[in-house]
Amino acid sequence: MAVSIRKELDLRYWLHLPKGYATAAAKIRSYPLIIFLHGAGERGEDLEKVTIHGIPRLIKEGSDVLSEYEFILACPQCPQEYWWDTMVDLGFLDGFVEGCMKGLRVDTSRIYLTGLSMGGYGTWALARRNPRAFAAIAPICGGTQADDGLAAIKDMPIWAFHGAKDDVVRLSGSADAVNKIYGLGGGDKVRLTVYPDADHDSWSMTYSHPRLYEWMFSQVNPSFSMGPASDQGQSAGKGDA
């Protein structure tokens, strides 16, 4: 028996646009897009929770670490009853990325994905599902529950971060994913930074450091497309995202 089920979800999100985005001169430009996935504690319907940690917090507080860059930041909020992995499996985050593409002036060659804790897991999951969508990903204190799809992102620029003393998400979450990519013949563009004295909060140091953004904004993906590599006429593991 074949059963088709359609499910809809109203997805709230926090959005940052670069200064002057609405001016006449800026309307002919496209901008890099960072998609930020928050942690489990920020789920729900209070959108201000999305700004508690990470890049949205830096922007809200007026930090100058990102002041030299012009970019769009889109931060969806995961409903309380979901996890990012589930949202990815159901295709909701595909729809969110596509919605950003339709509604905003996005440079498709410079779409970046990052997240912390639950959002770190979501970052790995969404990249595996869409190996040609992102110029680079930066998963923080996350991991991946499945090996499926890792071959398709083995050549993607990936910079993972984790605290060695993390007792919420063990260091093996990030280390195993990176090691599996090395085992698949990748690794030239993959790196893992471990903070020897950090616990679960490895994101504060990461997002406040200029080197992350220097690396991120230098990455370019000339062949943007959504969906699995196999749906795009490519075999898994041969993507050049």
C-alpha positions as CSV (number, residue, x, y, z in Angstrom):
1,M,0.0,0.0,0.0
2,A,1.4,3.4,-1.0
3,V,0.4,6.2,1.2
4,S,1.2,9.9,0.6
5,I,1.0,12.3,3.5
6,R,1.3,16.1,3.2
7,K,2.3,17.9,6.4
8,E,2.5,21.7,6.7
9,L,4.2,23.7,9.4
10,D,4.4,27.4,10.2
11,L,8.1,28.0,10.8
12,R,9.1,31.1,12.7
13,Y,12.5,32.7,12.0
14,W,14.7,35.5,13.1
15,L,16.2,37.5,10.2
16,H,19.1,39.9,9.9
17,L,19.6,41.9,6.8
18,P,22.8,43.9,5.9
19,K,22.7,47.6,6.4
20,G,21.3,49.4,3.4
21,Y,19.6,46.2,2.1
22,A,16.5,48.1,1.1
23,T,18.2,51.0,-0.7
24,A,17.9,51.4,-4.4
25,A,21.7,50.8,-4.9
26,A,21.6,47.6,-2.9
27,K,18.6,46.2,-4.7
28,I,20.8,45.1,-7.6
29,R,23.1,43.1,-5.3
30,S,22.9,39.6,-3.9
31,Y,24.3,38.7,-0.5
32,P,25.9,35.7,1.2
33,L,23.4,33.8,3.4
34,I,24.2,32.2,6.8
35,I,21.6,29.8,8.1
36,F,22.0,29.3,11.9
37,L,20.4,26.4,13.7
38,H,19.9,26.9,17.5
39,G,20.1,24.4,20.3
40,A,17.4,22.4,22.0
41,G,16.8,24.9,24.7
42,E,15.7,27.6,22.3
43,R,12.8,25.6,20.8
44,G,9.3,26.9,21.1
45,E,7.3,30.0,20.1
46,D,9.4,32.7,21.8
47,L,11.5,34.0,19.0
48,E,13.8,36.0,21.3
49,K,15.2,32.7,22.5
50,V,16.9,32.3,19.1
51,T,19.1,35.3,20.0
52,I,20.4,33.8,23.3
53,H,23.5,32.2,21.7
54,G,25.7,32.2,18.6
55,I,25.6,34.6,15.7
56,P,22.2,36.2,16.4
57,R,23.4,37.1,19.9
58,L,26.5,38.8,18.5
59,I,24.4,40.8,16.1
60,K,21.9,41.7,18.7
61,E,24.6,42.9,21.1
62,G,26.3,44.9,18.4
63,S,29.6,42.9,18.3
64,D,32.1,44.1,15.8
65,V,33.4,40.6,15.0
66,L,31.2,40.6,11.9
67,S,31.2,44.3,11.2
68,E,33.3,44.0,8.0
69,Y,30.9,41.6,6.3
70,E,27.6,42.2,4.5
71,F,25.4,39.2,4.7
72,I,21.9,37.8,5.4
73,L,21.4,35.8,8.6
74,A,18.3,33.5,8.7
75,C,17.6,31.7,12.0
76,P,14.6,29.3,11.9
77,Q,13.1,28.3,15.3
78,C,12.4,24.7,15.9
79,P,8.9,24.0,17.4
80,Q,9.0,22.5,20.9
81,E,7.8,19.1,19.7
82,Y,10.5,18.6,17.1
83,W,14.2,18.2,16.7
84,W,16.3,19.5,13.9
85,D,17.0,16.0,12.6
86,T,13.3,15.4,12.4
87,M,12.7,18.7,10.6
88,V,15.4,17.7,8.1
89,D,13.8,14.3,7.5
90,L,10.4,15.8,6.9
91,G,11.9,18.3,4.4
92,F,10.9,21.4,6.4
93,L,14.4,22.9,6.3
94,D,14.6,22.3,2.6
95,G,11.5,24.4,2.3
96,F,13.1,27.0,4.6
97,V,16.2,27.3,2.4
98,E,14.1,27.5,-0.7
99,G,11.9,30.2,0.9
100,C,15.0,32.2,1.6
101,M,16.1,31.9,-2.0
102,K,12.7,33.1,-3.2
103,G,12.2,35.9,-0.8
104,L,15.7,37.3,-0.4
105,R,18.5,38.4,-2.6
106,V,20.8,35.5,-1.9
107,D,24.1,34.8,-3.6
108,T,23.6,31.1,-4.3
109,S,27.3,30.4,-4.5
110,R,27.8,31.6,-0.9
111,I,25.3,29.9,1.4
112,Y,26.7,28.8,4.7
113,L,25.2,26.5,7.4
114,T,26.1,26.4,11.1
115,G,24.5,25.4,14.3
116,L,25.2,24.4,17.9
117,S,24.4,21.3,19.9
118,M,21.0,20.1,18.5
119,G,21.8,22.6,15.7
120,G,25.1,20.9,15.2
121,Y,23.3,17.7,14.5
122,G,21.0,19.5,12.3
123,T,23.9,21.1,10.4
124,W,25.3,17.6,9.6
125,A,21.9,16.3,8.7
126,L,20.9,19.1,6.3
127,A,24.2,19.1,4.6
128,R,24.0,15.3,4.0
129,R,20.5,15.8,2.6
130,N,21.6,18.7,0.3
131,P,25.3,18.2,-0.5
132,R,25.3,20.8,-3.2
133,A,23.5,23.6,-1.4
134,F,26.2,24.9,0.9
135,A,29.6,26.5,0.3
136,A,30.7,25.5,3.8
137,I,29.3,24.2,7.1
138,A,30.4,24.7,10.7
139,P,28.7,22.2,13.1
140,I,29.5,22.9,16.8
141,C,29.2,20.3,19.6
142,G,27.0,18.1,17.4
143,G,27.4,14.9,15.5
144,T,25.6,12.6,13.1
145,Q,23.5,9.6,13.8
146,A,24.0,8.0,10.4
147,D,26.8,7.4,7.9
148,D,24.4,7.7,5.0
149,G,25.3,10.8,2.9
150,L,28.7,11.5,4.4
151,A,30.3,10.4,1.2
152,A,28.5,13.2,-0.7
153,I,29.9,15.9,1.6
154,K,33.5,14.5,1.9
155,D,34.8,17.3,-0.4
156,M,32.7,20.1,1.2
157,P,34.5,22.7,3.3
158,I,33.7,21.6,6.9
159,W,35.0,23.1,10.1
160,A,33.7,21.3,13.2
161,F,34.2,22.4,16.8
162,H,33.8,20.6,20.1
163,G,34.9,20.9,23.8
164,A,37.0,18.0,25.1
165,K,35.1,18.0,28.4
166,D,31.6,18.1,26.9
167,D,29.4,15.7,28.9
168,V,26.2,16.6,27.1
169,V,27.3,15.7,23.5
170,R,30.5,13.7,23.7
171,L,33.5,14.8,21.7
172,S,33.1,11.5,19.7
173,G,30.0,13.1,18.1
174,S,32.2,15.4,16.0
175,A,35.3,13.3,15.9
176,D,33.6,10.2,14.6
177,A,31.9,12.2,11.8
178,V,35.2,13.8,10.7
179,N,37.1,10.4,10.9
180,K,34.4,8.8,8.8
181,I,34.9,11.4,6.2
182,Y,38.6,10.8,6.2
183,G,37.9,7.1,5.9
184,L,35.8,7.8,2.8
185,G,38.8,9.4,1.1
186,G,37.9,13.0,1.9
187,G,39.3,15.3,4.5
188,D,41.3,17.8,2.4
189,K,38.7,20.5,3.3
190,V,37.6,19.1,6.6
191,R,38.9,20.1,10.0
192,L,38.1,19.6,13.7
193,T,39.0,22.1,16.4
194,V,38.9,20.7,20.0
195,Y,39.0,23.0,22.9
196,P,40.8,21.1,25.7
197,D,39.2,22.9,28.6
198,A,35.7,23.5,27.2
199,D,32.6,21.7,28.2
200,H,29.3,21.8,26.2
201,D,29.6,25.5,25.5
202,S,32.2,25.4,22.7
203,W,30.1,27.9,20.7
204,S,30.9,31.1,22.6
205,M,34.6,30.8,21.7
206,T,33.9,29.7,18.2
207,Y,31.4,32.4,17.2
208,S,33.3,35.2,18.7
209,H,36.5,34.4,16.8
210,P,37.2,36.3,13.5
211,R,38.9,33.3,12.0
212,L,35.7,31.4,11.6
213,Y,34.2,34.2,9.4
214,E,37.4,34.7,7.4
215,W,37.3,31.0,6.6
216,M,33.6,30.8,6.0
217,F,33.2,33.8,3.7
218,S,36.2,32.7,1.6
219,Q,34.4,29.5,0.6
220,V,32.5,29.5,-2.7
221,N,30.1,26.8,-4.2
222,P,29.7,27.4,-8.0
223,S,27.2,24.6,-8.4
224,F,24.2,25.2,-6.1
225,S,21.3,22.9,-6.2
226,M,18.9,21.4,-3.6
227,G,18.3,17.7,-3.1
228,P,20.4,14.6,-2.9
229,A,23.4,14.3,-5.3
230,S,21.8,11.2,-6.8
231,D,18.8,13.3,-7.8
232,Q,21.1,15.7,-9.7
233,G,22.7,13.1,-12.0
234,Q,25.6,12.6,-9.6
235,S,26.7,9.5,-7.7
236,A,27.1,9.9,-3.9
237,G,30.6,10.8,-3.0
238,K,31.4,12.6,-6.3
239,G,29.9,15.9,-5.4
240,D,32.1,19.0,-5.6
241,A,30.0,21.2,-3.3
